[in-house]
């Protein structure tokens, strides 16, 4: 990855870093001018291009990075060697990740001016109509970064993604929670295509390539193949990813606790606080219930076709034996399933007991950003073994 920095005279220069050694950096998002007005990789390497109209964006980004205490910054127009097909392909497939990993993204709006008046009403009409919102590549540049600040062409800050959230939601028609960083994997494929439908790109193939990071897929760019072929290959990559078998992943586990009754024959309850992008997949594999996000709220889609929005919460019951085995594998000749439900609560057979679907439940709050509580009923023998693994170091 090539990063820019400014020398003691304020001149920009490039440094190449291996992927695992990239220092902290900021990143610029902007509406490209005509190709002959943007400073290129070649210009930077030859210490030229200062007369071009796009040069002031480099100066702005470098100076603003210094204000934020950083020395390195990245700008797509001059940090990619487009004469190298290999580097261009790598950059296109890495772009979303580069924006995500940046400490901050500066959105530089050349068609929005903040003059003497700093009042929002003076620049908001131009902000709403900015060409930045019409371009294909800027969609991922809006969604990927963890922190975004918007600047006028004078370099004055207009706000960030949080303070301008309502305005961004209105202009882009993208759900607020998507703008605020909810994993894009939680949104349907068709919805994400709608976000990009009205956006334009200079190269028609970029209508597909600019969406690679949003769908978390990779394809080799082939300029000249045409929009139809590029979109076809993108959709094929998405279909292939969706059809791939997924290992059950507990995602982000914040807390694990176990309730143990005084009665030695009683069941134990394992409480696991769960979150993260893999959570809907976990619940679907265990219960057959699909979760999706609608306007910041969970919506549960049941196998019979019905749906339910938690108010204020809903308990989803059920698990199959495969799900249990994957969640809690134990290297033993006996399956963990043998000890899952004890006689005081459920009918039980001595060996090869079929797992009752009511022995696990997920407590789902309405707010999609809230953690989900998984409660698993365990027989005492299995509970003791799990407790030993969980708390042995305590």
N, C-alpha and C positions, 0 to 999 in steps of 0.2 A: 504494500500500500504506500503510495506517494503522499507525503504531507508537505504543506507549505509552511514557511516561517519567514520572518523578516530579519534581515541583517541589521547591523548597527546604523546603516544609512537608510533603512526603511525599504530596501529592495527585497522583493520576494525571491526565495529559492526553494528548491525541492529536495527532500530527503526520502529515500526508500527504506521502508521498515518491513522485516519479516512479520507474518501474521501474528505471531505470538509475542512480538516485541513492540507493538504499536503503542506509543505513549498517549496520554490524554490529549484530546483534540476537540475542537468545535467544527461545525460543518455548516456550509451555506446552502440555502435553497433560494432559487431565483428564477425569474422568467428570462430565458435566453434572448439576447438580441440577435441580429443577423450574424451569420458565422464569421464574417470578416471584422465584426466589432468586438468579438469575445477574444480574450487572451487565451492562447492555446498552450499545451504542454511544450511544444517546440519553442514558443516565444519565451517561456520561463527558462528553458534550458539555454537559450541563446541570449538571455538578458535583454530581451526586446519586448515590444508590445505596449510600452507605457503610453503611447499616443492613442491607443484604442479606447473606445467609449467604455468598454467593460472593465478597464483597469481600476476604476475607482471602487468597484465591488471588492477587488482583492485588498485594496488599501483599507476599506471599511472593515472587512472581516478580520484582517490582521490586527487592526487597532482595537476592535471590540474584543477580540480574544485576549489581548493584553489587559483590558479592563477587567475581564473575568479571570485573570491570573493564569492564562494558558499561552504557550508559545507556538503551538501547532494548530493548523486549520486545513480544511479540505474543501475544494471547490471542483465540481465535476468538469467544468469547462477546461481546466488547465492541470488537473491532477491525474488524468488518464491519458496514456500514450495511445491514441486511436490509430496510429500507424501499425500497431501490433494487434493482430486479430486475437491472439491469446490473451493479452492484457485486457482488451476490450470485452471479451467474453467473460473473463473473471470479474471484471468490474460490474457488468450488468447483473450477473448472478449474485454478487456480493453487496450490491448497493443498499438494499433494505437493511442488512446487518450493519453496514457502515453508519447509516443514519441512526439505527437503534443504539449503537455503541458510543456515539458521540456524547460528550458531556452536555452539549447544548447545540441546538440548531437555530441559526439566525435566518429568518425569512426576510429577504430584502425586496421590498415592493417598489419598483421604479416608477409605477404609475399612481402612487399614493403620496401626497405631499402634506407635511405638517408645517405650516408657516408660523406666523407669530402666535396664532391661537392654538393652544394645545388641547382645546376642548374636543371631545370625541365627535360631536356633531359636525365639526368642521372637516373631518377626514373620513367619516364612516361611509358616506355615499360612494366615494372613490374606492374605498376598501371593498365594499360589496361588489363592485364592478371590476375589480382587479383581474388582469389577464392571468395572474398566477393561479387562480381557481379554475381556469379552463384547460390547463395543460395536463397531459397524461402522466408525466414523471413526477409532478408535484403531489400527486395523490399519496404515494408511498412516503414522500418527504413530509407530508402532514401527519401520517399515521404512525410511522416508525419511531421517531425520536421520543425520548422520555421527557425532554424539556425543550420547548420552542418559544422563541421570542420573535415578534413581528416588528419590523422597522420601516420607517418611511424612506423615501429616496434621499432625504437629508441625513439619514442615519439616526433619527430620533425614534425612541422606542414607543410603539403603539400599545403594546400589551403582550400577554402570553396566552398559551392555549387554555389556561384556566380562566383568566379575566375576560377573554374574548370568546369563551365557550359557546354562549348562546348565539352570538353572531356567526361563528363558524358553523354551528349546527344549521342555522337558517340558510346560509349561503351554499353549503355543500350538500345539504339534505342527508348527512351522515349522522347516525345516532350519537348522542352525546357521550355515551359510555365507550363507544369505539374511538372517539376522539380523545378520550381520557386514558386510553391504554389498556382496556379490556382485551385479552388475547383475541386476535382476529379469527382464530380457529373456531371460535364460538358462534360465528356468523355464517349463515348459509352461503354457499357458492354463488347462487343467483343474486343474492343481495349485494355481495361484493362486486359483481359485474355491473350492477346498476349504479354503484358509486362512480364507476369509470365511464359510463355510457356516453356522457356528453363531452368528455374531455378529448382534446385533439393532440396529435403529435406530428412533428415535422416528417419523420419517417413512418410510413404506415405500419411497418412491422413492430414499431415501438408500442403500438396499442396493446400488443401482447407482452412484449418484453418488459414493459414498465409495471406489469402486474405480477411478475414472478415472485417477488418477496411477499406480496400480500397473500398469495396462495401457498407460500413456502415450498415452491418447486423450482427446479432448475432445468433449463434447456439451452442448447447451443444456439446463439443468435445467427441467423442466416439472412443478412440484408439482401433484398432482391427476391425473396421467396413470396412476398406479397402478404397483405393483411390476413386474407382467408387462411392461408397455410400456417401462418404464425399463430393465429387464434386456435386453429385445429390442434397444433402441437401442444399449445398451452393447455387446452381442455383435456387432451390425452394424458398429459403429465398429471393433471389434477385427478382424473379418473383413476390412474394407476396408483396414485398415493392413497386415495380414498379406499381402494380395494385391497391394499396391503394389510396383512394381519398385524395387529398391534399387540405388543406385550403389555400386560396390565401394569400400570405405573401409578403408584400412590400419589404422585404429584408432590405438592407441598404439604407436608404433615407438620402442623404447628404444635400439637399436643397429643399425648397418649396417656390415658389413665384407665385403671381397672377397678371395678367395684366387686368386692369379694364378700359374700354373705357369711354370717357366723355358722350357718348350717353347712357342714362339710359335704352334704349331698346336693347342695343348691348350686344353681348356675351362677357363673360369673358374667359380668357385662363389661366388655372392652369398649371404651369410648375413644374414638379417633377423630380429632379435628382436622379437616381436610380442605384443601383449596388447590388452586393452580389450574393450568389449561387442560390437564388430562382428566379433571374431575367428571365432566359429562360422559366421557368414554368409560370410566370406571363404573359409574352408576348404570349405564346402559348394559354393560357386560354382566353386571351382577343382578339386575332387576328387570331388564327389558324395557325400562322407561327411559325415553330420550329427554334430555334437558337442552333448552336453547334460551338465548337471551333476547328479550323483546322489551325495548325501551328501558333497559337497566334492570329489568325484573326477570327472574327465572320463569319459564313456562315448561311444565311437564307434559310430555306427549306419551300417552299410554298405548300399549299394544292393540287395544280395541278401537283406536282412532280418536278417543276423547282426549281433551287437554285440560289443564288446570293451572292457574296462576296462584301460587301460595298466598294466603291472606290470613294471618301474617306469616304462617309457615305451613308446611305439609310434610307428613311422614310417608316415605316410600319404603315398602317392605319387599323382601325377597332376595334370594341369592341362589345360584346353582352351585353344584359341587366343584365344577371346574373353576369358577370364580374364587371360591374359598381356597382351593389348592394353590392357585396362583398368588393370592394375597398373602397366605401364610404357609409357604412351603417348609416342611420339616423333613430332614434327612432321616427317615425311619421306615421300617417295613410296614408300619401301620399308618394309615391315612389320618390326617388331622380330623377328617370328617367323623371318625369314630367317636370322638369325645365332644361333639358340638352341642348336642342338646340332651340334657339329663332328664330322668324320669319324672321329676317333680313338676316339670312344665310341659313336656312333650312325650308322646309315645315313642318308645325306643326299642330297637333290636340290638342284640349283643354284637353282631359283626356286620360290616358292610352297610351300616345304617344309611338310608337315604336322607339327605339333608332336607329338613322341612324349610319351606320358603319363608316362613315367618320368623326365623331365628336371626335375621339381620334387618336393620332398618336405617334409613338415611333421613335425618331431620334437615329439611331445606327451608331456609328463610326466603322471603320474597326478594330481597335485595341480592342481586347476582354477585356483589362484591363481598358478601358475608361468607364466612366459612360454613361448611356443611359438617354436621356431626354424624359419624357412622357409629351405630351401636350394634355390637356383635355378641350374641349369646353363646357362651362357651361352657362345655362341661368342665368340671373341676380339674381333671387330669390334663387336658389340653391347656386350660388356663394357667395351670402351674408351670407348664413348659414354656409358654409364651412369656409369662411374667419373669421367669428365670432369664430368658434372652433379653427382655426389655430392661430389666432393672438389676442385672447381675453386677454392673459397675457401680450401682448406687449404694 
